Amino acid sequence: MGKDAQVRARFADGADEGRLQYEPPKLLFRGAARRVFEGPALAGVRAEGADLVLADGSRFILGEKAAASWAEAILNPKGRLDKIGVKPGMRAAMLAVDDPALAEELAARDAAPVGEMRDLDLLFYGADDPSALARIGELVPALAPKGALWVVSRKGRAATVKDIEVMAAARACGLVDNKVVGFSDTHTALRFVRRR
C-alpha cells in the first residue's frame, strides 16, 4: 500500500492542485496535468518544512509531519516482506503460489516455508478461480491462532476473481480481511485472520 493525499503543488511551469499518490517505485500527481516521477526524479527527495521537494524543485505541500513521512517512504521503500509483516522465525507455507522469489525472500528472512500445514503464522494461497476460493475453509485449520491467510490473485485486467469474491469466500469461513498489498507487478494479496 502506498500513500495518497490531496495537495497543492508548485512546478517550474506554475502551481497546480490535485491528487498525489506514491505507489513504489512511482510518484504520481493528477491535477490539471498528469505528472509521473520515478527513478532519478525521486533521488534526493527531501522534506522542507511542510513541503515534499523533488530533485527538479517540484514541491508538494503535505504538512510537516506528512512531508517527512513521504520522504522517508520514498527514500527507503519497504520491501514485499515488510509490507506483509514477515518476521524472522515465523512459520510460513506457500500453496498454489508460483513465485520462486517469495520462497527465497522468506528463507533470507529466516521464515522459510515449512512442509507441514499446521500452526502456520503465514499461509500464502494462490486463488484465481471460484474452485480455489471454495478451498479456503479447508486451509483455516492450518493457521496458528493468530495466523494469517494471504490470498494471492491476479490483479487488473488479468484478474479472474474480484476482491469482493475473495472477501466473501473468506468471510463465509469465519475470516476477516484486514490488509491488502501489491504482491507483485501482476498479483495482489489480501490478508485474512480469524474473527475475534
Residue frames as a rotation matrix with the C-alpha (Angstrom) as fourth column:
MET 1
0.582 0.813 0.000 0.00
0.813 -0.582 0.000 0.00
0.000 0.000 -1.000 0.00
GLY 2
-0.386 -0.742 0.549 1.25
0.742 -0.603 -0.293 3.39
0.548 0.294 0.783 -0.92
LYS 3
-0.571 0.163 -0.805 0.45
0.510 -0.698 -0.503 6.92
-0.644 -0.697 0.315 0.13
ASP 4
-0.281 0.602 0.747 -2.31
0.832 -0.236 0.503 9.17
0.479 0.763 -0.435 -1.15
ALA 5
-0.293 0.198 -0.935 -3.16
0.665 -0.661 -0.348 12.84
-0.687 -0.724 0.062 -0.47
GLN 6
0.648 0.458 0.608 -4.89
0.725 -0.617 -0.306 15.87
0.235 0.639 -0.732 -1.92
VAL 7
-0.041 -0.806 -0.591 -2.18
0.797 -0.383 0.467 18.55
-0.603 -0.452 0.658 -2.29
ARG 8
0.950 0.019 -0.313 -1.22
-0.155 -0.839 -0.521 21.93
-0.273 0.543 -0.794 -3.63
ALA 9
0.359 -0.843 0.400 1.88
0.802 0.498 0.330 21.74
-0.477 0.202 0.855 -5.81
ARG 10
0.677 -0.269 -0.685 4.43
-0.445 -0.891 -0.090 24.09
-0.586 0.366 -0.723 -7.34
PHE 11
0.458 -0.514 0.725 6.30
0.765 0.643 -0.027 23.19
-0.453 0.567 0.688 -10.51
ALA 12
-0.620 -0.764 -0.181 8.73
0.509 -0.567 0.647 25.11
-0.597 0.309 0.740 -12.74
ASP 13
-0.825 0.339 0.453 5.80
0.339 -0.345 0.875 25.89
0.453 0.875 0.170 -15.06
GLY 14
-0.366 0.685 0.630 3.39
-0.582 -0.697 0.419 27.02
0.726 -0.213 0.654 -12.31
ALA 15
-0.758 0.186 0.625 1.16
-0.560 0.305 -0.770 25.96
-0.334 -0.934 -0.127 -9.46
ASP 16
-0.351 0.684 -0.640 -1.47
-0.389 0.515 0.764 23.22
0.852 0.517 0.085 -9.52
GLU 17
-0.348 0.317 0.882 -3.74
-0.878 0.221 -0.426 21.33
-0.330 -0.922 0.201 -7.17
GLY 18
0.215 0.441 -0.872 -4.56
-0.727 0.668 0.158 17.65
0.652 0.600 0.464 -7.32
ARG 19
0.941 0.178 0.288 -4.07
-0.317 0.759 0.568 14.12
-0.117 -0.626 0.771 -6.02
LEU 20
-0.032 -0.990 -0.139 -0.57
-0.934 0.079 -0.349 12.89
0.356 0.118 -0.927 -5.10
GLN 21
0.929 0.316 0.194 -0.03
-0.361 0.888 0.284 9.13
-0.082 -0.334 0.939 -4.89
TYR 22
-0.181 -0.981 -0.065 3.05
-0.983 0.182 -0.020 7.11
0.032 0.060 -0.998 -4.09
GLU 23
0.900 0.286 0.328 2.99
-0.274 0.958 -0.081 3.51
-0.338 -0.017 0.941 -5.25
PRO 24
0.029 -0.999 0.033 6.60
-0.511 0.013 0.859 2.34
-0.859 -0.042 -0.511 -5.30
PRO 25
-0.257 -0.895 -0.364 8.51
0.888 -0.368 0.277 2.99
-0.381 -0.252 0.889 -7.42
LYS 26
-0.480 0.117 0.870 6.40
0.629 -0.646 0.434 5.87
0.612 0.755 0.236 -8.82
LEU 27
-0.554 0.393 -0.734 5.13
0.392 -0.654 -0.647 9.17
-0.735 -0.646 0.209 -7.50
LEU 28
-0.531 0.482 0.697 2.07
0.782 -0.037 0.622 10.24
0.326 0.875 -0.357 -9.48
PHE 29
-0.706 0.350 -0.615 0.41
0.089 -0.819 -0.568 13.66
-0.702 -0.456 0.547 -9.48
ARG 30
-0.438 0.659 0.611 -3.03
0.870 0.142 0.471 14.10
0.224 0.738 -0.636 -11.02
GLY 31
-0.307 0.344 -0.887 -4.03
0.285 -0.856 -0.431 17.74
-0.908 -0.385 0.164 -11.35
ALA 32
0.538 0.420 -0.731 -4.61
-0.526 -0.511 -0.680 19.91
-0.659 0.750 -0.054 -14.42
ALA 33
0.245 -0.543 -0.803 -1.72
-0.805 0.348 -0.480 17.89
0.540 0.764 -0.352 -15.83
ARG 34
0.998 -0.004 0.068 -0.77
-0.030 0.874 0.485 14.31
-0.061 -0.486 0.872 -15.02
ARG 35
0.288 -0.958 0.008 2.86
-0.821 -0.251 -0.513 14.00
0.493 0.141 -0.858 -13.94
VAL 36
0.970 -0.066 -0.232 4.83
0.149 0.922 0.358 10.85
0.190 -0.382 0.904 -13.13
PHE 37
0.325 -0.895 0.305 8.10
-0.897 -0.394 -0.200 10.91
0.300 -0.208 -0.931 -11.20
GLU 38
0.985 -0.087 0.151 10.35
0.022 0.923 0.385 7.87
-0.173 -0.375 0.911 -10.81
GLY 39
0.491 -0.865 0.105 13.99
0.824 0.421 -0.379 6.80
0.284 0.272 0.919 -10.76
PRO 40
-0.538 -0.837 0.098 16.35
0.773 -0.537 -0.339 9.81
0.336 -0.107 0.936 -10.90
ALA 41
-0.188 0.548 0.815 13.44
-0.049 -0.834 0.549 12.22
0.981 0.063 0.184 -10.37
LEU 42
0.838 0.546 -0.023 13.00
-0.042 0.106 0.993 10.77
0.545 -0.831 0.112 -6.85
ALA 43
0.106 -0.878 -0.467 16.69
0.862 0.315 -0.397 10.63
0.496 -0.361 0.790 -5.96
GLY 44
-0.831 -0.555 -0.029 17.42
0.477 -0.686 -0.549 13.05
0.285 -0.470 0.835 -3.16
VAL 45
0.122 0.931 0.345 13.77
0.252 -0.365 0.896 13.75
0.960 -0.023 -0.279 -2.37
ARG 46
-0.812 -0.439 -0.385 13.56
0.488 -0.147 -0.860 15.69
0.321 -0.886 0.334 0.89
ALA 47
0.397 0.886 -0.241 11.17
0.878 -0.290 0.380 17.32
0.266 -0.363 -0.893 3.30
GLU 48
-0.808 -0.515 0.287 11.49
0.407 -0.839 -0.361 21.09
0.426 -0.175 0.887 3.74
GLY 49
-0.794 0.579 0.185 9.05
-0.546 -0.548 -0.633 22.15
-0.265 -0.604 0.752 6.41
ALA 50
0.034 0.933 0.359 5.58
-0.361 0.347 -0.866 21.30
-0.932 -0.100 0.348 5.09
ASP 51
0.541 0.162 -0.825 6.84
-0.828 -0.070 -0.557 20.60
-0.148 0.984 0.096 1.55
LEU 52
0.422 -0.444 0.790 7.97
0.367 0.881 0.299 17.41
-0.829 0.164 0.535 -0.14
VAL 53
0.499 -0.346 -0.795 10.67
-0.689 -0.715 -0.121 18.58
-0.526 0.607 -0.595 -2.57
LEU 54
0.833 -0.186 0.521 11.93
0.414 0.834 -0.364 16.64
-0.367 0.519 0.772 -5.60
ALA 55
-0.098 -0.990 0.104 15.30
0.768 -0.009 0.640 16.89
-0.632 0.143 0.761 -7.37
ASP 56
-0.402 -0.034 0.915 13.87
0.824 -0.450 0.345 19.19
0.400 0.893 0.209 -10.07
GLY 57
-0.994 -0.015 0.104 12.47
-0.035 -0.884 -0.467 21.60
0.099 -0.468 0.878 -7.45
SER 58
-0.202 0.975 -0.093 8.86
-0.089 0.076 0.993 20.41
0.975 0.209 0.072 -7.70
ARG 59
-0.957 -0.081 0.279 7.08
-0.270 -0.109 -0.957 20.94
0.108 -0.991 0.083 -4.37
PHE 60
-0.153 0.920 -0.361 4.06
0.231 0.389 0.892 19.27
0.961 0.053 -0.272 -2.85
ILE 61
-0.551 0.009 0.834 2.53
-0.696 -0.556 -0.454 20.85
0.459 -0.831 0.313 0.25
LEU 62
-0.133 0.409 -0.903 1.69
0.171 0.907 0.386 17.99
0.976 -0.103 -0.191 2.62
GLY 63
0.871 0.248 0.424 2.27
-0.367 -0.244 0.898 19.34
0.326 -0.938 -0.122 6.11
GLU 64
0.125 -0.948 0.291 5.44
-0.974 -0.173 -0.147 19.00
0.190 -0.265 -0.945 8.15
LYS 65
-0.107 -0.135 0.985 4.85
-0.582 0.812 0.048 15.51
-0.806 -0.568 -0.166 9.59
ALA 66
0.749 0.483 0.453 3.43
0.068 0.625 -0.778 14.09
-0.659 0.613 0.435 6.34
ALA 67
0.780 -0.514 -0.357 6.23
-0.563 -0.328 -0.758 15.55
0.273 0.793 -0.545 4.18
ALA 68
-0.196 -0.881 0.430 8.83
-0.972 0.232 0.033 13.86
-0.128 -0.411 -0.902 6.38
SER 69
0.059 0.315 0.947 6.90
-0.282 0.916 -0.287 10.57
-0.958 -0.250 0.143 6.26
TRP 70
0.951 0.309 0.007 6.59
-0.061 0.209 -0.976 10.66
-0.303 0.928 0.218 2.47
ALA 71
0.435 -0.864 -0.254 10.29
-0.845 -0.294 -0.447 11.48
0.311 0.409 -0.858 2.03
GLU 72
-0.305 -0.527 0.793 11.25
-0.793 0.602 0.095 8.57
-0.528 -0.599 -0.602 4.29
ALA 73
0.396 0.561 0.727 8.94
-0.061 0.806 -0.589 6.18
-0.916 0.189 0.353 2.40
ILE 74
0.970 -0.043 -0.241 10.34
-0.244 -0.100 -0.965 7.24
0.017 0.994 -0.108 -0.99
LEU 75
0.196 -0.981 -0.009 13.98
-0.929 -0.183 -0.323 7.11
0.315 0.072 -0.946 0.09
ASN 76
-0.830 -0.446 0.336 13.60
-0.547 0.770 -0.327 3.82
-0.113 -0.455 -0.883 1.97
PRO 77
0.017 0.921 -0.390 10.77
-0.890 0.192 0.413 1.88
0.455 0.340 0.823 0.33
LYS 78
-0.005 0.086 0.996 9.51
-0.722 0.689 -0.063 -1.16
-0.692 -0.720 0.059 2.20
GLY 79
-0.857 -0.294 -0.424 10.13
-0.501 0.671 0.547 -4.50
0.124 0.681 -0.722 0.61
ARG 80
-0.132 0.857 -0.497 7.35
-0.423 0.405 0.811 -7.00
0.897 0.318 0.309 0.00
LEU 81
-0.189 0.048 -0.981 8.02
0.637 0.766 -0.086 -8.94
0.747 -0.641 -0.175 3.21
ASP 82
-0.962 -0.140 -0.235 7.98
0.270 -0.634 -0.725 -5.74
-0.047 -0.760 0.648 5.27
LYS 83
-0.588 0.809 0.005 4.58
-0.727 -0.531 0.435 -4.81
0.354 0.252 0.901 3.81
ILE 84
0.074 0.615 -0.785 3.31
-0.143 0.786 0.602 -8.30
0.987 0.067 0.146 4.57
GLY 85
0.485 0.068 0.872 4.73
-0.838 -0.250 0.486 -8.27
0.251 -0.966 -0.064 8.11
VAL 86
0.753 -0.273 -0.598 7.10
0.199 0.962 -0.189 -11.24
0.627 0.023 0.779 7.89
LYS 87
0.537 -0.582 0.611 9.35
-0.843 -0.407 0.352 -11.56
0.044 -0.704 -0.709 10.91
PRO 88
-0.419 -0.773 -0.475 12.29
-0.674 0.616 -0.408 -13.94
0.608 0.149 -0.779 11.47
GLY 89
-0.961 -0.064 0.270 11.26
-0.232 0.719 -0.655 -17.32
-0.151 -0.692 -0.706 12.82
MET 90
-0.070 0.997 -0.044 7.69
-0.853 -0.083 -0.515 -17.23
-0.517 0.002 0.856 11.52
ARG 91
-0.569 0.028 0.822 6.23
0.266 0.952 0.152 -20.48
-0.778 0.305 -0.549 10.22
ALA 92
-0.082 0.482 -0.872 5.17
-0.775 -0.581 -0.248 -19.94
-0.626 0.656 0.422 6.63
ALA 93
-0.380 0.004 0.925 3.84
0.450 0.874 0.181 -22.06
-0.808 0.485 -0.334 3.79
MET 94
-0.526 0.205 -0.825 3.04
-0.740 -0.589 0.325 -21.48
-0.420 0.782 0.461 0.13
LEU 95
-0.373 0.492 0.787 0.21
0.418 0.846 -0.331 -23.26
-0.828 0.205 -0.521 -1.65
ALA 96
0.294 0.482 0.825 -0.51
0.933 0.045 -0.358 -22.73
-0.210 0.875 -0.437 -5.37
VAL 97
0.835 -0.159 -0.526 1.65
-0.169 -0.985 0.029 -19.59
-0.523 0.065 -0.850 -5.45
ASP 98
0.580 -0.637 0.507 4.07
0.814 0.423 -0.399 -19.67
0.040 0.644 0.764 -8.38
ASP 99
0.836 -0.346 0.427 6.66
-0.310 -0.938 -0.153 -17.20
0.453 -0.004 -0.891 -7.07
PRO 100
0.478 -0.714 -0.512 10.14
0.696 0.663 -0.275 -18.71
0.536 -0.224 0.814 -6.55
ALA 101
-0.364 -0.634 0.683 11.42
0.078 -0.751 -0.656 -15.32
0.928 -0.185 0.322 -5.39
LEU 102
0.424 0.594 0.684 8.99
-0.665 -0.309 0.680 -15.39
0.615 -0.743 0.264 -2.45
ALA 103
0.922 -0.119 -0.369 10.47
0.286 0.851 0.440 -18.65
0.262 -0.511 0.819 -1.15
GLU 104
-0.026 -0.997 0.071 13.96
0.751 -0.066 -0.657 -17.13
0.659 0.036 0.751 -1.40
GLU 105
-0.219 0.009 0.976 12.84
-0.323 -0.944 -0.064 -13.94
0.921 -0.329 0.210 0.37
LEU 106
0.787 0.567 0.241 11.25
-0.437 0.238 0.867 -15.96
0.435 -0.789 0.435 3.17
ALA 107
0.667 -0.613 -0.422 14.41
0.675 0.738 -0.006 -18.05
0.315 -0.281 0.906 3.60
ALA 108
-0.284 -0.810 0.513 16.57
0.457 -0.584 -0.670 -14.92
0.843 0.044 0.536 3.71
ARG 109
-0.062 0.369 0.927 14.31
-0.654 -0.717 0.242 -13.56
0.754 -0.591 0.286 6.46
ASP 110
-0.953 -0.304 -0.011 14.61
-0.217 0.702 -0.678 -16.85
0.214 -0.644 -0.735 8.40
ALA 111
-0.189 0.942 0.276 10.93
-0.630 0.100 -0.770 -17.55
-0.754 -0.319 0.575 7.81
ALA 112
-0.847 -0.267 -0.460 11.49
-0.531 0.465 0.708 -20.33
0.024 0.844 -0.535 5.32
PRO 113
0.141 0.947 -0.290 8.43
-0.891 0.249 0.380 -22.21
0.432 0.205 0.878 4.13
VAL 114
-0.547 -0.217 0.809 7.67
-0.648 0.721 -0.245 -25.32
-0.530 -0.659 -0.535 6.17
GLY 115
-0.877 0.176 -0.446 6.39
-0.227 0.667 0.710 -28.59
0.423 0.724 -0.545 4.80
GLU 116
-0.661 0.645 -0.383 3.79
0.750 0.547 -0.372 -29.23
-0.031 -0.534 -0.845 7.49
MET 117
-0.478 0.597 0.644 0.50
0.041 -0.717 0.695 -27.42
0.877 0.359 0.318 7.08
ARG 118
0.473 0.624 -0.622 -0.13
0.718 0.136 0.682 -26.73
0.510 -0.770 -0.384 10.77
ASP 119
0.490 -0.196 -0.850 0.40
0.690 -0.509 0.515 -23.89
-0.533 -0.838 -0.114 13.26
LEU 120
-0.180 -0.557 0.811 1.26
0.942 -0.335 -0.021 -21.52
0.283 0.760 0.585 10.41
ASP 121
-0.322 0.001 -0.947 1.88
0.439 -0.886 -0.150 -17.85
-0.839 -0.464 0.285 11.10
LEU 122
-0.144 0.206 -0.968 1.51
-0.741 -0.671 -0.033 -17.15
-0.656 0.712 0.250 7.38
LEU 123
-0.212 0.122 0.970 -0.08
0.537 0.844 0.011 -19.12
-0.817 0.523 -0.244 4.59
PHE 124
-0.470 0.000 -0.883 0.23
-0.638 -0.691 0.340 -17.76
-0.610 0.723 0.325 1.05
TYR 125
-0.254 0.524 0.813 -2.53
0.446 0.809 -0.382 -19.24
-0.858 0.266 -0.439 -1.10
GLY 126
-0.930 -0.083 -0.357 -2.90
-0.277 -0.481 0.832 -18.66
-0.241 0.873 0.424 -4.83
ALA 127
-0.303 0.905 0.300 -6.58
0.590 0.425 -0.686 -18.40
-0.748 -0.031 -0.663 -5.81
ASP 128
-0.835 -0.054 -0.548 -7.60
-0.343 -0.727 0.594 -17.33
-0.431 0.684 0.589 -9.28
ASP 129
-0.602 0.718 -0.349 -10.90
-0.264 0.234 0.936 -19.13
0.753 0.656 0.049 -9.79
PRO 130
0.195 0.798 0.570 -14.07
-0.860 -0.140 0.491 -19.97
0.472 -0.586 0.658 -7.82
SER 131
0.737 0.069 -0.673 -12.94
0.111 0.969 0.222 -23.55
0.667 -0.238 0.706 -7.13
ALA 132
-0.363 -0.913 -0.185 -9.78
0.489 -0.017 -0.872 -22.24
0.793 -0.407 0.453 -5.44
LEU 133
-0.523 0.242 0.817 -11.85
-0.616 -0.770 -0.166 -19.84
0.589 -0.590 0.552 -3.35
ALA 134
0.560 0.815 -0.150 -14.05
-0.531 0.492 0.690 -22.74
0.637 -0.306 0.708 -2.28
ARG 135
0.304 -0.536 -0.788 -10.98
0.510 0.790 -0.341 -24.39
0.805 -0.298 0.513 -0.65
ILE 136
-0.234 -0.458 0.857 -10.34
-0.405 -0.756 -0.514 -21.52
0.884 -0.468 -0.009 1.78
GLY 137
0.582 0.561 0.588 -12.32
-0.763 0.126 0.634 -23.26
0.282 -0.818 0.502 4.53
GLU 138
0.877 -0.302 -0.373 -10.01
0.312 0.949 -0.036 -26.29
0.365 -0.085 0.927 4.32
LEU 139
0.008 -0.972 0.236 -6.99
0.405 -0.213 -0.889 -24.05
0.914 0.102 0.392 4.96
VAL 140
0.390 0.211 0.896 -8.19
-0.540 -0.736 0.408 -22.30
0.746 -0.644 -0.173 8.12
PRO 141
1.000 0.010 0.025 -7.27
-0.026 0.563 0.826 -25.21
-0.006 -0.827 0.563 10.48
ALA 142
0.405 -0.914 0.035 -3.65
0.804 0.338 -0.489 -24.97
0.435 0.226 0.871 9.27
LEU 143
0.106 -0.342 0.934 -3.32
-0.062 -0.939 -0.337 -21.48
0.992 -0.022 -0.121 10.77
ALA 144
-0.733 -0.340 -0.589 -1.94
0.606 0.066 -0.793 -20.79
0.308 -0.938 0.158 14.24
PRO 145
0.039 0.838 -0.544 -4.44
0.942 -0.213 -0.259 -18.95
-0.333 -0.503 -0.798 16.48
LYS 146
0.384 0.054 -0.922 -3.06
0.013 -0.998 -0.054 -15.59
-0.923 0.009 -0.384 15.36
GLY 147
-0.540 -0.634 0.553 -2.01
0.500 0.287 0.817 -16.80
-0.677 0.718 0.162 11.91
ALA 148
0.030 0.490 -0.871 -2.86
-0.517 -0.738 -0.433 -15.03
-0.856 0.463 0.231 8.66
LEU 149
0.061 0.089 0.994 -4.01
0.754 0.649 -0.104 -16.34
-0.654 0.756 -0.027 5.31
TRP 150
-0.333 -0.209 -0.920 -2.77
-0.426 -0.837 0.344 -14.28
-0.841 0.506 0.190 2.37
VAL 151
0.379 0.511 0.772 -4.91
0.555 0.542 -0.631 -14.92
-0.741 0.667 -0.079 -0.71
VAL 152
-0.494 -0.680 -0.542 -2.86
-0.175 -0.533 0.828 -14.08
-0.852 0.504 0.144 -3.79
SER 153
0.300 0.629 0.717 -4.62
0.693 0.373 -0.616 -13.44
-0.655 0.682 -0.324 -7.09
ARG 154
-0.489 -0.454 0.745 -4.06
0.863 -0.374 0.338 -11.71
0.125 0.809 0.575 -10.41
LYS 155
-0.131 0.422 -0.897 -4.81
0.432 -0.790 -0.434 -8.00
-0.892 -0.444 -0.079 -10.49
GLY 156
-0.566 -0.063 -0.822 -6.02
-0.493 -0.773 0.399 -5.52
-0.661 0.631 0.407 -13.05
ARG 157
0.111 0.624 -0.774 -7.40
-0.993 0.039 -0.111 -6.64
-0.039 0.781 0.624 -16.39
ALA 158
-0.477 -0.381 -0.792 -5.86
-0.479 0.868 -0.130 -10.10
0.737 0.317 -0.597 -15.94
ALA 159
-0.740 0.210 0.639 -7.90
-0.603 0.215 -0.768 -10.70
-0.299 -0.954 -0.032 -12.75
THR 160
-0.630 0.539 -0.559 -10.16
-0.098 0.658 0.746 -13.76
0.770 0.525 -0.362 -12.93
VAL 161
0.080 0.674 -0.734 -11.66
0.935 0.204 0.289 -13.25
0.344 -0.710 -0.614 -9.45
LYS 162
0.191 0.082 0.978 -12.63
-0.029 -0.996 0.089 -9.95
0.981 -0.046 -0.187 -7.90
ASP 163
-0.825 -0.517 0.229 -11.50
-0.188 -0.131 -0.973 -8.82
0.533 -0.846 0.011 -4.45
ILE 164
-0.244 0.823 0.514 -15.13
-0.969 -0.234 -0.085 -8.80
0.050 -0.518 0.854 -3.34
GLU 165
0.614 0.418 -0.669 -15.42
-0.457 0.880 0.130 -12.50
0.644 0.226 0.731 -4.30
VAL 166
-0.299 -0.809 -0.506 -12.26
0.183 0.472 -0.862 -13.33
0.937 -0.351 0.007 -2.35
MET 167
-0.807 0.010 0.591 -13.57
-0.523 -0.478 -0.706 -11.43
0.275 -0.878 0.391 0.69
ALA 168
0.213 0.971 0.113 -16.97
-0.953 0.181 0.242 -13.14
0.214 -0.159 0.964 0.53
ALA 169
0.451 -0.098 -0.887 -15.38
-0.101 0.982 -0.160 -16.60
0.887 0.162 0.433 0.34
ALA 170
-0.608 -0.759 -0.231 -13.09
0.195 0.139 -0.971 -15.92
0.769 -0.636 0.064 3.31
ARG 171
-0.617 0.445 0.649 -15.82
-0.763 -0.540 -0.356 -14.30
0.192 -0.714 0.673 5.40
ALA 172
0.447 0.813 -0.373 -18.01
-0.705 0.577 0.414 -17.36
0.551 0.078 0.831 4.86
CYS 173
0.270 -0.457 -0.848 -15.23
0.380 0.859 -0.342 -19.34
0.885 -0.229 0.405 6.60
GLY 174
0.811 0.160 -0.563 -15.13
0.585 -0.178 0.791 -17.05
0.027 -0.971 -0.238 9.66
LEU 175
-0.267 -0.960 -0.085 -12.22
0.944 -0.278 0.177 -14.89
-0.193 -0.033 0.981 8.47
VAL 176
0.813 0.423 -0.400 -11.98
0.344 -0.903 -0.256 -11.12
-0.470 0.071 -0.880 8.28
ASP 177
0.319 -0.706 0.633 -9.84
0.802 -0.155 -0.577 -9.12
0.505 0.691 0.517 5.88
ASN 178
0.778 -0.045 -0.626 -7.51
0.437 -0.678 0.591 -6.55
-0.452 -0.734 -0.508 7.39
LYS 179
0.027 -0.779 -0.627 -4.89
-0.312 -0.602 0.735 -5.66
-0.950 0.176 -0.259 4.78
VAL 180
0.886 0.116 0.449 -4.19
0.382 0.369 -0.848 -5.60
-0.264 0.922 0.282 1.05
VAL 181
0.097 -0.900 -0.425 -0.79
-0.223 -0.436 0.872 -5.28
-0.970 0.010 -0.242 -0.62
GLY 182
0.709 -0.086 -0.700 0.54
-0.700 0.037 -0.713 -5.13
0.087 0.996 -0.034 -4.14
PHE 183
0.745 -0.358 0.563 2.16
-0.029 0.826 0.563 -8.56
-0.666 -0.436 0.605 -4.06
SER 184
-0.379 -0.820 0.429 3.97
0.587 0.146 0.796 -8.19
-0.715 0.554 0.426 -7.39
ASP 185
-0.861 0.038 -0.508 3.58
-0.368 -0.734 0.570 -6.41
-0.351 0.678 0.646 -10.71
THR 186
-0.674 0.572 -0.467 0.89
-0.320 0.345 0.883 -8.92
0.666 0.744 -0.049 -11.68
HIS 187
-0.148 0.594 -0.791 -0.66
0.605 0.687 0.403 -10.03
0.782 -0.419 -0.461 -8.38
THR 188
-0.141 0.206 0.968 -2.37
-0.692 -0.720 0.052 -8.59
0.708 -0.663 0.244 -5.35
ALA 189
-0.570 -0.045 -0.820 -2.75
0.428 0.836 -0.343 -10.18
0.702 -0.547 -0.457 -1.90
LEU 190
0.202 0.702 0.683 -5.48
-0.561 -0.489 0.668 -9.87
0.803 -0.518 0.295 0.70
ARG 191
-0.848 -0.512 -0.138 -4.77
-0.150 0.481 -0.864 -10.82
0.508 -0.712 -0.484 4.33
PHE 192
0.309 0.951 0.006 -7.38
-0.412 0.128 0.902 -12.65
0.857 -0.281 0.431 6.39
VAL 193
-0.869 -0.475 0.136 -7.35
-0.319 0.328 -0.889 -13.58
0.378 -0.817 -0.436 10.08
ARG 194
-0.469 0.719 -0.513 -9.81
0.766 0.620 0.170 -15.34
0.440 -0.313 -0.841 12.35
ARG 195
0.130 0.632 0.764 -12.64
-0.093 -0.760 0.644 -13.23
0.987 -0.155 -0.040 13.67
ARG 196
-0.840 -0.493 -0.226 -12.06
0.194 0.116 -0.974 -12.32
0.507 -0.862 -0.001 17.33
